[in-house]
Amino acid sequence: MLRCWPYSALFRSLCSPAAHTHSVASVAWQHGYGFAKNYGTQQSLSAYYFPIGAVSELRVKDLRGQPGQRAAIYKQISRMFGIVVVGIGIAGSVRMRDLLNPLPCSPSESLKLLGFVSRRPLGHIFQVRQMSLEEALESEAVHAAMICTDNSNHEESIRQFLEAGKHVLVEYPMALSASKAQELCELAEQKGRVLHVEHIEILTEEYKELKKEVDGKDLVHGTLHFTGGSLDEQSSGFLSFSGIARLTWLIDLFGDLTVTSATMEKNKEENYSKLTAQFLTLNNRPLTWIEERAPGMKRGKQINFCFKSGTLETLPDAPRAAVGIFMQDQNLFAKKLMGQVSREELAAEKWRILRCLKLADEIKQLCEH
């Protein structure tokens, strides 16, 4: 039985009469299954490479007029991406669960969990075996890594897996400095690999409803105040990095921002910290971000966005999500691996991620001087 997404459509295309007069590259391109270098519909496919499935650089012969070989190529293209999860905390465990239970007929069906890496000897989890970091880096069966370690470890882990020729999904923040993040993006491009930074905060139903409320309104001023439990700065990073999800909200809601001031209050005895950053939008409208943490402090977000048409003081009610945020993110990663995200979307996402990290750097510098 053919899988219903996306390979069945590609297979039908490869076996259709039209495929006898067009290259497999042109048929695959028309249906959005990747890209071809030196693309041309009437040339031999010996020059084409498809970043699809486990064969990320599959060299394909010209298959025009040879249905049997087209079917063989379909079988090869539809192989799974082998995935390893690195770091088994809460996020890593959720990643393993979702990889083992992909939504039917979704992009996640192209991902196969092969193992996990942890500093602790855990043996097997969900009947999935533990492997060493060296094995994960060297194994040809592993095509991508999901990095779920401490923030301070992200940069090193990303670099190791990219250097080994693997695709990478990593929790935010990508790195604890904007310059290092830029280096990692450049390395991914040099290696021809996907570097996907998870930003589940903009996938929540709460945020989607908020964005609907904000879109099209003329901001006068606004405040976003986050509270939560204390964090270890050594492993999580400075508050502007560990709290970068709030920066992502502000950039995504209001566009580019300029930092005008930033202060940090700390009480080491009580493990209390409070970051206050001031911004201006491109229209010179003031925004304030407050990130406040202490042991036992209730996790929450308070907003006060004043528009010319009125004030939004509470987050809007949101429906229950049909698909979990980690599964949504996993589907997006799988689509990127299969070349099904447009260049424009990728460029916009990259700009947002790097811009937020640049702002986080500026905030940190202002607080430390």
Secondary structure as UniProt FT lines:
FT   TURN            4..6
FT   HELIX           7..14
FT   HELIX           17..20
FT   HELIX           24..30
FT   TURN            31..32
FT   TURN            37..38
FT   TURN            41..42
FT   HELIX           45..47
FT   STRAND          49..52
FT   TURN            53..54
FT   STRAND          55..59
FT   TURN            64..65
FT   HELIX           67..77
FT   STRAND          81..86
FT   HELIX           90..100
FT   TURN            104..105
FT   HELIX           107..110
FT   STRAND          111..117
FT   STRAND          124..125
FT   TURN            126..127
FT   STRAND          128..130
FT   HELIX           133..138
FT   TURN            140..141
FT   STRAND          144..147
FT   HELIX           151..163
FT   TURN            164..165
FT   STRAND          167..171
FT   HELIX           178..191
FT   STRAND          195..198
FT   HELIX           200..202
FT   HELIX           205..214
FT   TURN            215..216
FT   STRAND          219..228
FT   HELIX           233..236
FT   HELIX           239..242
FT   HELIX           244..254
FT   STRAND          257..267
FT   TURN            268..271
FT   STRAND          272..281
FT   TURN            282..283
FT   STRAND          286..293
FT   TURN            295..296
FT   STRAND          300..307
FT   TURN            308..309
FT   STRAND          310..312
FT   HELIX           325..337
FT   TURN            338..339
FT   HELIX           343..368
//
